[in-house]
Every structure is written in structure tokens, then in C-alpha cells.
Amino acid sequence: MDVTSLIFVLVGVPVIFCVLTYLVATAYRVYFPEKEMPAEEPAEAAPRRRFRKDEPVTVGVREIKEDQRRMSATPARSFYSFSNGLSNGLPADWMDEVRRRRN
């Protein structure tokens, strides 16, 4: 057995097997999709019900992203404390410094 054929057997055959397995699984999911289960209550109702009963509530990525989007849409007003007192937002001296140092 030649070295190149040995390398093909050790590397190529497992790769081809994995690709074929992926293609078969993908084709199966396309032709036979999962059937949705009928819901008796809206999806949002279950976490609220569990929250009211003081049970643990799972939080998904979608809920976290919605909270982040909502929080970024309405930024909270913040006050900065610096040597001249409190400032609503960034102090004008800082903004002048940023403008002066900008390229």
C-alpha cells in the first residue's frame, strides 16, 4: 500500500463519511420536518404563570435580546461626577477634549 493511499484512507474516508451523514440528515429534515405540537396556551403565558408561583423560569436568548434591544432604544439618563460637580451626560470639557484630539 502506497503512502498517499494510506493518507486518503485515514483522512479522506472519515471526511466523506461525515459529509454523507450530514447530507442524509439534512435531506431527511427537509423532506420530513418536525411536526409542531398544538399549544393549549400562548407561549408567553407559561413563564408568567411559573413566575407567579415562585417557580424557576427559564430565559431564552430571544428574551435576552429583546430586553437588550428595549434597553438600548431608551437609554437611561446618567449623571457624572467630576471636579466641577455633577453633569447631565458627558461634561462639555470632556467633549471639547475629544473633539480636539480627534484625527
KOLKE-682328 format. One line per field, with one value per residue (C-alpha): residue in one letter; x, y, z. Coordinates in pm, whole numbers, always signed. Each point is the difference from the previous one (the first is absolute). Layout:
code <- [A; ...]
px <- [X; ...]
py <- [Y; ...]
pz <- [Z; ...]
This chain:
code <- [M; D; V; T; S; L; I; F; V; L; V; G; V; P; V; I; F; C; V; L; T; Y; L; V; A; T; A; Y; R; V; Y; F; P; E; K; E; M; P; A; E; E; P; A; E; A; A; P; R; R; R; F; R; K; D; E; P; V; T; V; G; V; R; E; I; K; E; D; Q; R; R; M; S; A; T; P; A; R; S; F; Y; S; F; S; N; G; L; S; N; G; L; P; A; D; W; M; D; E; V; R; R; R; R; N]
px <- [+0; +136; +33; -242; -269; +54; -44; -318; -136; +82; -119; -226; -229; -108; -54; -210; -198; -71; -107; -231; -152; -61; -162; -230; -105; -63; -203; -205; -76; -99; -235; -134; -9; -88; -370; -99; -185; -328; +28; -277; +119; +213; +374; +30; -255; +199; +299; -235; -197; +319; +130; -319; +38; +365; +124; +322; -51; +231; +109; +92; +230; -299; -123; +347; +43; -343; +93; +333; -168; -261; +265; +217; -297; -69; +334; -12; +104; +317; +176; +377; +192; +320; +209; -245; -306; -273; -70; -300; +175; +365; +148; +62; +370; +30; -178; +230; +300; -132; -59; +348; +174; -196; +204]
py <- [+0; +336; +291; +224; -266; -55; +374; -3; -293; +160; +353; -14; -286; +145; +343; -149; -201; +310; +204; -276; -40; +376; +1; -291; +157; +337; -155; -195; +321; +179; -273; -98; +313; -22; +28; +286; -97; +180; +254; +32; +339; +272; -47; +318; -119; -289; +204; +258; -272; -160; +341; +63; -337; +79; -285; +29; +155; -83; +296; -44; +193; +163; +154; +124; +159; +168; +144; +126; +157; +167; +130; +136; +173; +209; +82; +91; +354; -12; +257; +19; +131; +189; +281; +278; -182; -214; -6; -127; -206; +52; +330; +261; +10; -369; +39; +292; -218; -283; +239; +148; -340; -143; -70]
pz <- [+0; -100; +248; -190; -4; +373; +65; -211; +198; +336; -87; -304; +94; +338; -158; -281; +256; +210; -304; -123; +347; +15; -345; +85; +332; -167; -281; +254; +196; -322; -122; +343; +219; +366; +68; +227; +313; +57; +277; +254; +122; -154; +35; +209; +259; +146; +128; +153; +174; +135; +112; +198; +175; +89; -217; -201; -344; -289; -208; -364; -225; -173; +326; +89; -344; +27; +340; -132; -304; +221; +238; -280; -163; +311; +161; +364; +91; +197; +214; +13; +296; -78; +149; -93; +141; -156; -371; -192; -268; -87; +118; -268; +92; -80; -333; -91; +87; -221; -293; +43; +3; -294; -314]
